[in-house]
């Protein structure tokens, strides 16, 4: 499968707002998904929580693969 362009640019870490924009939901929903284990866990950077861009992209690819396998 060809590699699609990153929805997050070249950033190494992304925040809940950036993930929310891509998923079409609120940042609060992104944080709730992480708390429930529905999204990879973030890393804490000082007082901030961020997600590895690569981890989130892999998670998105996995979700797309799971969706296609279910059809």
N, C-alpha and C positions, 0 to 999 in steps of 0.2 A: 504494500500500500504506500503511495507517495506521501511524503511528509508535508502536512499542511502548514501554512505560515502560523506563527504564534499569535494568538489573540492578545498577548501581553507584551509584545515587543521584545526587547532584549533584557528586560529586568530579570534579576536572579530571584528576587523575592517579590511577591504580590500581596496586596492587602484584600480584606473582605470586600471593599468597595469595587475594586477591579474585577474580582471574581463575580460579584453580583451583577455588574454591568454585562459581563459575558453571558451569564446564566439567565439574565432577565428577572432577577429577584432582588430583594433588599439585602444590604450588608448584614442586618440582624438575622435574616433567614440563613445566610451563609454560616454565621457563627453557630446558629442552632443546629444546622446540619453537621457541623464538626463536632459539637457536643454529643450528638446522637450517634456518632460514628458513621454517618452517611457521606462524609467528606474526609479526606486525609487530615490528620491533626496538624495544626500550625506549629511553628517554632516561635518561641518568645525571644524578642530582641529588645532588651531593656523592659519597658512597660508595654511594648507593642507586640501584637501577634501578626505574623506574616506566614505565608505559605510558599514553599519552593515552587517556582514557576514550572520546573520540569515535573515535579510530583503532580501538580494540578493538571498539566497537559496530559500526563500518562493516565490520570484518573478519568479525564474527559474521553480519551481514546478508548479506555476500558468500558465506559458507560455506553459509548457508541457501538462498540463491539458486542456488548451484552444485548443491546436493543436489536441489532441486526440478527443475532443468533436466536432471539425469541420469535422472530417472524418466519 
